[in-house]
Amino acid sequence: MKQYIAANRERFFEELFSLLRIPSISAKAQNKPEMVRCAERLAQLLKEAGADEAAVMPTAGNPVVFGSKAVQGAEKTVLVYGHYDVQPPEPLDKWRTDPFEPVLAKDPHTGEDAIYCRGANDDKGQLFMHLKAFEYLLKTKQLRHNVKFIFEGEEEIGSPSLPEWVEAHKDLLAADVILVSDTTMISEKVPSINCGMRGLAYLEVTVTGPNKDLHSGHYGGAVANPINVLCDMVSGLIDEDGRVTIPGFYDDVVELSKEDRAMLSRAPFDIEEYKEFLDIREVKGEKGYTTMERTGIRPCLDVCGIWGGYTGEGAKTVLPSKAHAKISMRLVPNQRSEKITELFVKHFQAIAPPYVKVEIKPCEGGNGFLIPITSHAYQAASRAMAQVYGIEPVPSRGGGSIAVLADMQTILGADPLLMGFGLERDTIHSPNESYLLRQLYAGMESIALFYQYY
């Protein structure tokens, strides 16, 4: 595979960059034409890589790209999942380059070559590894399994259309394993394979006070300020021990045994390096758990955005009519997104004081999942990554969410296998997203070896 990468390096860049240049931002309705254009380009690349079929198929939202390759005598079928939509690039002033013009540059800290662009890692760069590993195996006549591809365009907004589409096409998608590269490794020094991910419940809340914005001199101190009230309500959602205060929130959380916690603690983690990378003096989270446990095996609640009143340049003495916040809750397996959403709504309405009104709008959600590390697929992935990296990968639990994977696991009866090759330094969802070339290449090699060992 190394020789194939070296011989085709410039072509790989040209193809990947053609995807990265398309601003496929699912969160922005005006970008719908770009979603279609990106899907069509992916289908074209699938055909060029050797797929028997590759089609852009409609859903209730953005289109799905489906492709497949049948191999005579194959005993197993691998379904590759990825997403071609990306996060909005804002704030634009924080980018050192155009977010949708890919640039090859040196990492400012290590001097390693990296691709800088929105989607370089999440997830265009990582799904591209599967296209090239597939292409290599076909060209060298080493492909022994049937392969199917499903690339969606709504992962970054919670995959609202995909579960229904998967249910309607479950015979078409039937597979033995769902292979995914949309996660990060826990360390640059030691590779890892995610054996689970957290779920998500995401809501937007609006607190309304007076029926219009008021002069803060005429009314300040006499009428409740919705921003002040919202801040009080939000601050009370987490106690001094870092635990969520919503009644019933932890009812379905399964406490891990000492043995399981010890196994997960095998993953290398340097707290001082972690703090230095984030430029923080101390970490903070639920009492009684390590930083790695807080992001892997424990649920949490965070305010992802808060706004209201006047935020433009200069002063405007206004007491606002409304205040808003976006709140996410990361959930562990056994917690159900719908139940947690209901508990949040009930609690937030209950703590609202009588001088404001509260509206709550659920935005997106999904459940977490776990996979057994004893499975044949996991062992094949472990063996492949050990060969590429020279060290056996450790099992980990991802703190993020790919909500639709739990739905696909249930509908298709196949476990997801998360072979992710991103690193924390890639700053996905933030300005200056990037992807190290060594990780791009290592991913291609590992994926190709997975097919041989599976």
C-alpha positions as CSV (number, residue, x, y, z in Angstrom):
1,M,0.0,0.0,0.0
2,K,2.9,2.4,0.7
3,Q,4.1,2.1,-2.9
4,Y,0.6,2.6,-4.2
5,I,0.2,5.8,-2.1
6,A,3.6,7.1,-3.3
7,A,2.8,6.4,-6.9
8,N,-0.6,8.1,-6.8
9,R,0.0,10.8,-4.2
10,E,-0.7,13.8,-6.5
11,R,-3.8,12.2,-7.9
12,F,-5.0,11.5,-4.4
13,F,-4.6,15.2,-3.5
14,E,-6.4,16.4,-6.6
15,E,-9.4,14.1,-5.8
16,L,-9.6,14.8,-2.1
17,F,-9.2,18.6,-2.7
18,S,-12.1,18.5,-5.2
19,L,-14.3,17.3,-2.3
20,L,-12.9,19.7,0.2
21,R,-13.5,22.8,-2.0
22,I,-17.3,22.1,-1.9
23,P,-18.9,24.0,1.0
24,S,-21.3,21.1,1.9
25,I,-22.6,22.8,5.1
26,S,-25.7,20.9,6.1
27,A,-26.6,23.5,8.8
28,K,-27.2,26.2,6.2
29,A,-30.3,25.8,4.0
30,Q,-28.8,28.0,1.3
31,N,-26.1,25.4,0.7
32,K,-28.5,22.7,-0.5
33,P,-27.1,22.9,-4.1
34,E,-23.6,22.3,-2.7
35,M,-24.8,19.2,-0.8
36,V,-26.0,17.7,-4.1
37,R,-22.8,18.7,-5.9
38,C,-20.7,17.1,-3.2
39,A,-22.8,13.9,-3.3
40,E,-22.4,13.7,-7.1
41,R,-18.7,14.1,-6.9
42,L,-18.5,11.3,-4.3
43,A,-20.5,9.0,-6.5
44,Q,-18.1,9.8,-9.4
45,L,-15.1,9.0,-7.2
46,L,-16.7,5.7,-6.1
47,K,-17.2,4.7,-9.8
48,E,-13.6,5.6,-10.6
49,A,-12.4,3.6,-7.7
50,G,-14.1,0.5,-9.1
51,A,-17.5,0.2,-7.6
52,D,-20.1,-1.8,-9.6
53,E,-22.6,0.9,-8.9
54,A,-22.7,4.3,-7.3
55,A,-25.8,6.5,-7.1
56,V,-27.0,9.6,-5.4
57,M,-30.3,8.7,-3.7
58,P,-32.9,11.1,-2.3
59,T,-33.9,11.2,1.3
60,A,-36.3,13.5,3.1
61,G,-33.3,15.8,3.5
62,N,-29.9,15.8,1.9
63,P,-29.1,12.9,-0.5
64,V,-27.3,9.7,0.3
65,V,-24.5,8.3,-1.8
66,F,-24.7,4.5,-2.1
67,G,-22.2,2.3,-3.8
68,S,-21.3,-1.4,-3.9
69,K,-18.9,-4.0,-5.2
70,A,-19.7,-7.6,-5.3
71,V,-16.9,-10.1,-5.1
72,Q,-17.4,-13.6,-6.4
73,G,-17.3,-16.2,-3.6
74,A,-17.2,-13.5,-0.8
75,E,-18.4,-14.7,2.6
76,K,-18.7,-11.4,4.3
77,T,-20.0,-7.9,3.5
78,V,-18.5,-4.7,4.8
79,L,-20.7,-1.6,4.9
80,V,-18.6,1.6,5.0
81,Y,-20.3,4.6,6.6
82,G,-19.2,8.2,6.3
83,H,-20.6,11.7,5.9
84,Y,-19.8,14.4,3.4
85,D,-21.4,17.3,5.2
86,V,-19.2,19.6,7.3
87,Q,-19.6,22.1,10.1
88,P,-20.0,25.8,9.4
89,P,-16.5,27.5,9.3
90,E,-17.3,30.5,11.5
91,P,-15.7,32.4,13.0
92,L,-14.0,33.2,9.7
93,D,-11.5,35.7,11.2
94,K,-9.9,32.8,13.2
95,W,-8.9,30.9,10.0
96,R,-5.3,31.4,8.8
97,T,-6.4,30.3,5.3
98,D,-9.6,30.1,3.2
99,P,-11.7,27.4,5.0
100,F,-12.8,25.9,1.7
101,E,-9.5,26.1,-0.2
102,P,-7.3,23.2,0.9
103,V,-3.7,24.0,1.6
104,L,-0.7,21.7,2.3
105,A,1.3,23.3,5.1
106,K,3.6,22.5,8.0
107,D,2.1,22.0,11.4
108,P,3.3,25.1,13.4
109,H,4.3,22.9,16.4
110,T,5.7,19.8,14.9
111,G,6.7,20.8,11.3
112,E,4.8,17.8,9.9
113,D,2.9,18.1,6.6
114,A,-0.9,18.5,7.0
115,I,-3.9,19.4,4.9
116,Y,-5.7,22.5,6.2
117,C,-9.4,22.9,5.3
118,R,-12.9,22.4,6.7
119,G,-13.6,18.7,6.4
120,A,-9.9,17.7,6.0
121,N,-10.5,15.3,8.9
122,D,-14.2,15.4,9.7
123,D,-15.2,13.5,7.6
124,K,-14.1,14.0,4.0
125,G,-10.5,13.2,4.7
126,Q,-11.3,10.1,6.7
127,L,-14.0,8.7,4.3
128,F,-11.5,9.3,1.4
129,M,-9.1,6.8,3.1
130,H,-11.8,4.1,2.5
131,L,-12.1,5.0,-1.2
132,K,-8.4,4.6,-1.7
133,A,-7.9,1.5,0.3
134,F,-10.8,-0.1,-1.6
135,E,-9.3,1.1,-4.9
136,Y,-5.9,-0.4,-4.0
137,L,-7.4,-3.8,-3.0
138,L,-9.3,-3.9,-6.3
139,K,-6.3,-2.9,-8.5
140,T,-4.1,-5.5,-6.8
141,K,-6.8,-8.2,-6.8
142,Q,-6.7,-8.6,-3.0
143,L,-10.4,-7.7,-2.2
144,R,-12.0,-10.8,-0.7
145,H,-15.3,-9.3,0.7
146,N,-18.3,-7.6,-0.7
147,V,-18.2,-3.9,0.0
148,K,-21.0,-1.4,0.3
149,F,-20.7,2.4,0.9
150,I,-23.2,4.8,2.5
151,F,-22.2,8.4,2.7
152,E,-24.8,10.8,4.2
153,G,-25.1,14.6,4.1
154,E,-26.7,15.3,7.5
155,E,-24.4,13.9,10.2
156,E,-23.5,17.3,11.5
157,I,-27.2,18.1,12.1
158,G,-28.0,14.8,13.8
159,S,-28.9,12.7,10.7
160,P,-32.6,13.4,10.9
161,S,-33.4,11.7,7.6
162,L,-31.1,8.7,7.6
163,P,-32.8,6.2,10.0
164,E,-36.0,6.3,8.0
165,W,-34.0,5.9,4.8
166,V,-32.0,3.0,6.3
167,E,-35.2,1.3,7.4
168,A,-36.6,1.5,3.9
169,H,-33.4,0.2,2.3
170,K,-32.3,-2.3,4.9
171,D,-32.1,-5.2,2.4
172,L,-29.9,-3.1,0.2
173,L,-27.6,-2.3,3.1
174,A,-27.4,-5.8,4.7
175,A,-23.9,-6.3,6.0
176,D,-21.8,-8.1,8.6
177,V,-20.1,-5.0,10.0
178,I,-20.4,-1.2,9.7
179,L,-16.9,0.2,9.2
180,V,-16.5,3.8,10.2
181,S,-13.7,6.3,10.3
182,D,-15.1,9.5,11.9
183,T,-13.4,9.5,15.3
184,T,-10.1,10.4,16.9
185,M,-7.4,8.4,18.4
186,I,-6.6,9.1,22.1
187,S,-2.9,9.7,21.5
188,E,-0.4,10.4,18.9
189,K,1.8,7.8,20.5
190,V,-0.6,4.9,20.9
191,P,-3.4,4.1,18.5
192,S,-6.9,3.2,19.7
193,I,-10.2,1.8,18.5
194,N,-13.4,3.2,19.8
195,C,-15.6,0.5,21.3
196,G,-18.4,2.8,22.1
197,M,-19.7,6.4,21.7
198,R,-22.0,8.6,23.8
199,G,-25.5,9.6,22.7
200,L,-26.9,13.1,22.5
201,A,-29.9,15.2,23.5
202,Y,-29.7,18.8,22.1
203,L,-32.2,21.5,22.8
204,E,-32.7,25.2,22.3
205,V,-34.3,27.2,25.2
206,T,-35.9,30.6,25.1
207,V,-36.7,32.7,28.1
208,T,-39.1,35.6,27.6
209,G,-39.7,38.4,30.0
210,P,-41.4,41.7,28.9
211,N,-43.2,41.8,25.5
212,K,-40.6,44.0,24.0
213,D,-37.1,45.4,24.6
214,L,-37.1,48.0,27.4
215,H,-35.0,51.0,28.3
216,S,-32.7,49.7,31.0
217,G,-32.8,53.0,32.9
218,H,-36.6,53.2,33.0
219,Y,-37.2,49.5,33.8
220,G,-33.9,48.1,35.1
221,G,-34.4,46.8,38.7
222,A,-38.2,46.6,38.3
223,V,-38.6,44.0,35.6
224,A,-36.8,40.7,35.4
225,N,-34.0,40.6,32.8
226,P,-34.4,37.3,30.8
227,I,-30.6,37.0,30.3
228,N,-30.0,37.2,34.1
229,V,-32.8,34.7,34.7
230,L,-31.5,32.3,32.0
231,C,-28.0,32.4,33.4
232,D,-29.4,31.6,36.9
233,M,-31.4,28.7,35.5
234,V,-28.5,27.3,33.5
235,S,-26.0,27.6,36.3
236,G,-28.3,25.5,38.5
237,L,-28.3,22.5,36.1
238,I,-24.9,21.4,37.4
239,D,-24.0,21.1,41.1
240,E,-20.6,21.8,42.8
241,D,-19.5,18.2,42.2
242,G,-20.0,18.5,38.5
243,R,-23.2,16.3,38.5
244,V,-26.3,17.2,36.5
245,T,-29.2,18.2,38.8
246,I,-32.1,17.1,36.5
247,P,-34.2,14.5,38.5
248,G,-33.8,11.0,37.0
249,F,-30.9,12.0,34.8
250,Y,-28.6,9.2,36.2
251,D,-31.3,6.5,36.6
252,D,-30.2,4.5,33.6
253,V,-26.5,5.1,33.9
254,V,-24.6,1.9,34.4
255,E,-21.6,2.2,36.7
256,L,-18.5,0.4,35.3
257,S,-16.7,-2.1,37.4
258,K,-13.3,-1.5,38.8
259,E,-12.0,-4.1,36.2
260,D,-13.6,-2.2,33.3
261,R,-12.3,1.1,34.5
262,A,-8.8,-0.4,34.9
263,M,-8.9,-1.7,31.3
264,L,-9.9,1.7,29.9
265,S,-7.2,3.4,32.0
266,R,-4.6,1.5,29.9
267,A,-4.9,4.3,27.4
268,P,-1.9,6.7,27.8
269,F,-2.9,10.1,29.0
270,D,-0.8,13.0,30.1
271,I,-2.8,15.5,32.1
272,E,-0.1,18.2,31.9
273,E,0.2,17.8,28.2
274,Y,-3.6,17.9,27.9
275,K,-3.8,21.2,29.9
276,E,-0.9,22.7,27.9
277,F,-2.6,21.9,24.6
278,L,-5.8,23.6,25.7
279,D,-4.0,26.4,27.5
280,I,-5.9,25.9,30.7
281,R,-4.6,25.8,34.3
282,E,-6.9,23.1,35.6
283,V,-9.5,20.5,34.4
284,K,-13.0,20.4,35.7
285,G,-15.7,17.8,35.7
286,E,-17.7,15.2,37.7
287,K,-16.1,14.5,41.0
288,G,-14.7,11.0,41.4
289,Y,-13.8,10.4,37.8
290,T,-10.7,10.9,35.7
291,T,-10.6,13.2,32.7
292,M,-10.7,10.3,30.3
293,E,-13.6,8.8,32.1
294,R,-15.5,12.0,32.1
295,T,-15.4,12.2,28.3
296,G,-16.0,8.5,27.7
297,I,-18.1,6.7,30.3
298,R,-20.0,9.5,32.0
299,P,-22.8,11.8,30.8
300,C,-22.5,15.6,30.9
301,L,-24.4,18.8,30.2
302,D,-23.0,21.8,28.4
303,V,-24.3,25.2,27.1
304,C,-23.1,25.4,23.5
305,G,-24.4,28.9,22.8
306,I,-26.1,31.7,24.7
307,W,-27.3,35.1,23.4
308,G,-29.8,37.9,23.9
309,G,-30.0,41.7,24.0
310,Y,-27.6,44.0,22.2
311,T,-24.2,42.5,21.2
312,G,-23.1,45.0,18.5
313,E,-20.4,47.6,18.8
314,G,-20.8,50.3,21.4
315,A,-23.5,50.6,24.0
316,K,-27.2,50.2,23.8
317,T,-28.9,50.5,27.2
318,V,-31.6,47.8,26.6
319,L,-33.3,45.3,28.9
320,P,-34.0,42.5,26.4
321,S,-37.3,40.8,25.9
322,K,-35.8,37.4,25.2
323,A,-32.7,35.3,26.0
324,H,-31.7,32.1,24.3
325,A,-29.4,29.1,24.9
326,K,-28.4,25.9,23.1
327,I,-27.8,23.1,25.5
328,S,-26.3,19.7,24.8
329,M,-26.3,16.6,27.0
330,R,-23.9,13.8,26.1
331,L,-25.4,10.4,27.1
332,V,-23.9,7.0,27.9
333,P,-25.3,3.7,26.7
334,N,-28.6,2.8,28.4
335,Q,-29.6,6.4,28.6
336,R,-32.2,7.1,26.0
337,S,-32.2,10.4,24.2
338,E,-36.0,10.8,24.1
339,K,-36.3,10.1,27.9
340,I,-33.5,12.6,28.8
341,T,-35.1,15.2,26.6
342,E,-38.4,14.8,28.4
343,L,-36.7,15.0,31.8
344,F,-34.9,18.2,30.8
345,V,-38.1,19.8,29.5
346,K,-40.0,19.0,32.7
347,H,-37.2,20.2,35.0
348,F,-36.4,23.4,33.1
349,Q,-40.1,24.4,33.1
350,A,-40.3,23.6,36.8
351,I,-37.4,25.8,37.8
352,A,-38.6,28.8,35.7
353,P,-39.6,31.7,38.0
354,P,-43.1,33.2,37.5
355,Y,-41.8,36.4,36.0
356,V,-40.7,34.7,32.7
357,K,-42.0,32.3,30.2
358,V,-40.0,29.4,28.9
359,E,-40.0,27.7,25.5
360,I,-38.0,24.6,24.7
361,K,-37.3,23.2,21.3
362,P,-35.6,19.8,20.9
363,C,-33.1,20.0,18.0
364,E,-31.4,16.7,17.6
365,G,-30.7,13.5,19.5
366,G,-29.6,9.9,19.4
367,N,-28.5,7.1,21.6
368,G,-25.0,5.8,22.4
369,F,-23.7,2.3,21.8
370,L,-21.1,-0.3,22.8
371,I,-19.5,-3.1,20.8
372,P,-17.6,-6.1,22.1
373,I,-13.8,-6.0,21.8
374,T,-13.9,-9.8,21.5
375,S,-15.6,-9.6,18.0
376,H,-13.8,-10.9,14.9
377,A,-14.1,-7.4,13.3
378,Y,-12.5,-5.7,16.3
379,Q,-9.6,-8.2,16.4
380,A,-9.0,-7.8,12.7
381,A,-8.9,-4.0,13.1
382,S,-6.5,-4.3,16.1
383,R,-4.2,-6.6,14.2
384,A,-4.2,-4.2,11.2
385,M,-3.4,-1.1,13.2
386,A,-0.8,-2.9,15.2
387,Q,1.0,-3.8,12.0
388,V,0.9,-0.2,10.8
389,Y,1.8,1.6,14.0
390,G,4.0,-1.1,15.6
391,I,2.0,-1.2,18.8
392,E,-1.3,-2.8,19.7
393,P,-4.2,-0.3,19.8
394,V,-6.1,0.1,23.1
395,P,-9.8,0.1,23.3
396,S,-11.4,3.5,24.1
397,R,-14.8,5.1,24.3
398,G,-15.5,8.2,22.3
399,G,-16.9,11.2,24.0
400,G,-18.6,12.5,20.9
401,S,-21.7,11.2,19.1
402,I,-22.6,9.7,15.8
403,A,-26.2,9.2,16.7
404,V,-27.3,7.4,13.6
405,L,-24.9,4.5,14.2
406,A,-27.0,3.2,17.1
407,D,-30.0,3.3,14.8
408,M,-28.1,1.5,12.0
409,Q,-26.9,-1.1,14.6
410,T,-30.5,-1.8,15.5
411,I,-32.0,-1.8,12.0
412,L,-29.3,-3.7,10.2
413,G,-28.3,-6.0,13.1
414,A,-24.6,-5.2,12.5
415,D,-22.1,-3.7,14.9
416,P,-20.3,-0.5,14.0
417,L,-16.5,-0.7,14.1
418,L,-14.8,2.7,14.6
419,M,-11.3,2.9,13.1
420,G,-10.7,6.6,13.5
421,F,-7.4,8.2,12.7
422,G,-8.0,11.9,13.7
423,L,-6.0,13.5,16.4
424,E,-7.0,16.2,18.9
425,R,-4.6,18.6,17.2
426,D,-6.8,18.5,14.1
427,T,-9.3,20.9,15.8
428,I,-12.4,19.5,14.1
429,H,-15.5,21.8,14.3
430,S,-13.1,24.7,15.0
431,P,-11.1,27.1,12.8
432,N,-8.0,25.8,11.0
433,E,-9.1,22.2,10.9
434,S,-6.4,20.0,9.5
435,Y,-5.3,16.4,9.0
436,L,-1.7,15.1,9.2
437,L,-0.6,13.3,6.0
438,R,1.0,10.6,8.1
439,Q,-2.4,9.8,9.6
440,L,-4.1,9.9,6.2
441,Y,-1.7,7.4,4.8
442,A,-1.7,5.2,8.0
443,G,-5.5,5.1,7.8
444,M,-5.3,3.9,4.2
445,E,-2.8,1.2,5.1
446,S,-4.8,0.1,8.2
447,I,-8.1,-0.1,6.4
448,A,-6.5,-2.2,3.6
449,L,-5.1,-4.6,6.1
450,F,-8.4,-4.8,8.0
451,Y,-10.0,-6.4,4.8
452,Q,-7.2,-8.9,4.7
453,Y,-7.5,-10.0,8.3
454,Y,-11.3,-9.8,8.6
